[in-house]
Amino acid sequence: MNDIKVSQSLSVIQATTTNKMKWISKIAYGTGQMLKDLVAGVISIFYIIFYEGCISLSSSQVGALLLCGQIANGLATPLIGYLSDRPLGLTEKPTTGHQSITCEDGSVKKDKRFSVE
């Protein structure tokens, strides 16, 4: 019984080490992450200008508000990742592909909304 578990875990380790990502994929993922962070930074600047100029919050209040948002994001991201990757039933194995339907559905809804405006 233990031999089966060891051989299964070794095959999993071998499968994960042999499937290396190509360098062009690394560049593409890195560029996408960098652009996402750039957009998030620009949006944060607009939040700061809006909260200080339009709503008349102090700088410390705006900083505390943005900090609360970052803390909530830090707690929600792993939770949502766990919930989307967990098995749906007792006999089903965890997968990472079933959440792509949700992403595609969200993209279609976003495209419909912005095409109307």
N, C-alpha and C positions, 0 to 999 in steps of 0.2 A: 504494500500500500504506500509506504513512504517512498519507494523507488519510483512509483508512478508520479507522485507529486514533485519529486526532484527533477525527473525528466521533463515534466510539463513546465516547471519553472525555468529550466535551462533552455527549453525551446522558445519560451517567451522572451528570455533575455537575448537569445541569438536573433530572434525575429526583430527585436527593437534595435539591436546594434547594427544589423545589416541594412536596414532601411534608412539610409542617410539622405538628408535633404540636399538637393542640388544647390550650388552657390547662387544661381539666378533666382531660385525660390527664396533664399535667405535675403537677397537684396530686395525682392518684391515685398516680402512681409515687413522688412525693416523700413522701407519707404512708406508703406501704408501706415505703419504704426507712427512714424515720424509726422506724417501729414495729419493723422487723427489728433495727435497731441498739439500740433500747431493750431488747428481749428479750435480745439478746446481752450487753448490759451487765449486766443483772440476773443472767444465768446466770454471768457472770464473777465477780460478787460471791459467789455461792454456791460457786463453785470455790475462791475465796480462803478463805472460811470453812471449807470442808471440808478443804482441804490444811493450813491452819494449825491447826485445832482437832482434827480426827480423825486425820490422818496425822502431825501434829507437825512439819511442815516450817517452816523459818524464812521470814521475809518475803522475803529475798533469793532463796531457792530457789524460792518460789512465783512471784515476779516473773520469774525466769529461765525457769521452766517455761511461764508464759503468753507470754513473749516468743518462745520457741521455737515455740509453737503459732501465733502471729501470723506469724512468718517462714515456717513451712511453708504456711500459708494463702496468704500473698502469692506464694509460688512455685507452688503448685498451681492457683490460680484461673486465671491466664493459660494455663497448660498445658492444663487441662481445657477451657477455652474454645476454644483452638486445635484440640484433638483433636475436639471436638464439631462444629466448623464446617468442618473440612477435607473435601475431596471423598472419597468412598468408593472411587471407581474412576478410571481414567485419563480417561474420557470424561465423567464427571459433573462438573457445576459445583458450587462450594461453596454450600451452603444454610444457612439458620438455622432451618429448621422441623423437621428430622428428630429433634432432641433433645427435642422436646415429647412424643414417645411415652415417652421415658424418664421425664420428669417426671410424666406421667399414671400410668405404671406404679408409680412410687414413691409417689404419693399414694394409689393404691388399696391398696397393701401397708400403708402407714401406717394408713389408715382401718380395715383389717381387724384390724391388731394392737391398736389402741387400743379398738376396739369390743369385743374379747374381754375386756379387763381391767376 
